[in-house]
Amino acid sequence: MPVATFSFLLFISATLLVYFTVPRRSQWIVLLVASYVFYASAGVKQLLFLVLTTIISFSAGFLLAGVKNKNKKKFILASALVLDFGLLVFLKYYNFAASGINALLAGTGFALPVFKLLLPLGISFYIFQSAGYVIDVYRGKYPPERNIARFALFVSFFPQIIQGPISRYDRLAPQLSASHEPDFDRLKYGIQLMLWGYLKKIIIADRAAVLVNTVFADYMNYPGSIAALAVLFYCIQIYCDFSGGIDIIRGIAQMMGIDMVENFRRPYFATSLADFWRRWHISLGGWMRDYLFFPLSLSRPFYRLGKRTRRLFPGKLGKIIPTSLASFIVFFVIGIWHGASFKYMAFGLYNGNIISFSIIAAPYFTAFLEKIRIDPQGLPWRIVQIISTNFIVFIGRYFTRGPSLMAALRMLKRTVFSFNMQALRDGTFRTLGLSGFDLFLIVAGCFIIFLVGFYQEAGVEVRKALERKNWLVQWALVMAALAVLVFFGIYREGYIASEFIYQQY
């Protein structure tokens, strides 16, 4: 059931109607049923993996509560994580690994079987969320859930299962179980947020995707300038697609009285690559920080490494090396989390190396700036940082969107050595699937997003600022947005509702 369809809106409307009609104590049951119905609409067989993950994680939490022995608790935790992540690794990476091994052993007569594996909808999101719950129970952060049906709702809550955010049990579960009265302001704000998300997804992202898909499908026949243009449009597409989807699901949850965690904080205003990833997919970054980075950096091997590096490199460098190594590992894992492909490994290495190096170089670079009398905190330098950060991100997008690692490298090579500016002026652009009006809508939409982000970055709460306007102005804005969405989006010629990019992860 694609989110950008009329059937999905009917599903949401019916769910809300039943949700606010049943007795308040039964609202969570409505959400559980709706979540399983939504998930089953993607394929009944996929429910098996959702149910299996739920049972594994619930059982682990239940067992941990009754065990005092530290070694037994570690065994339960390790078993749950191996089962949960083993399922994800097998479905997502087995065929990739098997194909690679078979290629290496070609001619030996040995070959691993390759299966027709289907990656279930949102599996990495609900497995990460379930694993976080088990780890938190192990750490004693909160007691385990005793009702498996309530826990099943936490794992399967349908808005977030599409593409996140990755929620924490202690923040989301109490909201799912609580009673919620209909609230006009929440309904209004939820609709506004959904509308904003649909505008980003349908008007901008799906239009940008036309050019992106055209160029990447036949990248060998385009010069570097067109390749760079396609990557630029992909940067626009993936931001509007992902952030738009998050806005839609947060809006749905808000109408139900549930506040989901923020997952974007104006990443294109970031002043470093590390800052960019702190602002982009915030819940994934937070999960990696709490459940991978801190355990790694505080582990015994890293403690020993820190002692050794402090002896070898007295001063700041010796202290920073273990932290930069832990950061490198985290970003490499994030890279391969995106998918089973050498291009995602390269993407992880690219980000991990730059961030690790920047951690080591930062204190020396700051001292250098101060020596040449440039204020590291000043606005001019911040603008330089924003531009350079976005350039680094732009290069990384060659890897995530390229059909393969070699294709990405070839496109990068053409961008650098065969740019051909003339291709941007000789009419080639008009063959890429977009009309002049499409381009106008994309540029106008990006300008509005930039303007909203600029004011938010300056501390202005745009929604509250609009709330203070005359009600006629508010309704005029809503109706104008609806008109744009309907006439230039849903009912435009050739429009087909597309899935969200991050559903495949």
C-alpha positions, 0 to 999 in steps of 0.5 A: 500500500504505497503511502502516496496513494488514495487507498492509503489516505482511506486506510488512515481515515478509517483507522482514525475513525475507529481509533477515536470511536472505540473505548480509550482503553482499546485504542492500542488494539486498533493500532496493533490491528491496523499495523498488521493489516498495513504490513500484510498488504505488502505481502502476507509472507513478510509477516513471518519475519515481523512476528519472529523478530517480535517473539525473539526480542520479547522473549529475551526481555522476559528472560533477562528480567528473571536472571541475576547471573551476569554471564547468563544475562550476557548469553541471553543478550548475545543470543537475541542479537545473533538471532535478530541480526542474523535474520537481517544479515542472511536476508540482506547479505547472504546472496551477495556474499555467496555470489562473491565466494562462488566467483572466487572459487569458479572452476573448483567445482564448489559453489554455495547455493543462491536463493530467491530472497525477498527483503521484507518491508522495513526489516532493518528498522524494526530489527534495530528498534527491537535490538535496542529494546533488548540492550536497554533491558539488559542494561537495566534502563527499564523493566521489560514489557510483560504483554506480548501484544503491546510489545508487538505494537511497539515493533510494528507501529505502521507509520514508522515501519515504512522508513523509520524513525528508529524509536526507543521503547521508553519514549514510544511504548507509553504513548502507544498504550496511553488513551488519547482524546480527539484534539483539533489542534493535533489533527490540524498540525498533523494534516499540515505536516502530512501536506508538507511531506507530500509536497516534498515527495510528490512535487519535488522528489518524484519529479527529480527522480525522472531526470535521475533515473534517465541519466543513471540508466544510461550513464555511459552516454552522457558527459560529466556535466550531465552526470553531475547534474543527475547527482545534484538532482539525486541530492534533491530527490533523496532529501525530499523523498526521505524527509517528506516521508518522515513528515508524513508518518510523523503527521499521522502519528501526531493526529493520533496523539503520538509524538515521534522523534525528529529524524531531520534537522536541516542537514544541508546547513551542516558545517562538517560531514559529522554534523551532516550525519548528526542532522540526517536520519537522526534516529539511526545516528543516535542508535549507532552512537548509543549501541555501537560507538559508545560500547566500542570506544569504552571497550577493553580493546579500545582502552588498551589502544588508547593507552598505547596511542597516548604513549606513542603520540603524547598530547591530543593526537594520542587521545583522539586516535581511538575515538576516530577509529570507533567513528570510522567503524560506525560509519563503515557499518552505516555504509553497508547498512544501506545494502549488499554492494561494493558501492555501499562499502565504498560509501562507508569507507569514504565517510568513515575516512573523512570523519576520522581524519577530521576528528584528528585534524580538527584541533590543529586546523582550528589553531591554524585558522586562529594563527592566520586570524580567521574566526572559526566561529564567524559567519564567513567561515561558517558559509565556507564550511557549509559549502565544503560539507555539501560538496563532500556529501555531493561526491558521496552520492555518486556511490549511493546512487550509481548502479555499481561501484565501477559505474560510480567511479566512471561517472566521477571520472567523467565529471572531473576529466570530461565535464563538457559544459556545452552539454548543459546548453545544447538541448541535452537537458530537454531530453532528460524527461523534465519540462521547463515547468517541471524544472520551475516547480523543483527550483521553486520548491527547493527555494521554499524548503531553503527559506523555511530551513533558514528561518528555523536555523535562525531559531524561528518556529515557522509553524507558530509564526504561521499560527499567528497569522490571520485564519484566512491567510492560514487557510489560503496557504493550505488550499494553495498547497492542496491545489499544487499537490492535486493539479501538479502532482497526483493528477499530472500526466504520467504520474505513478505513485512511487515507493520511498527510497529508504524502504529498500534499506 
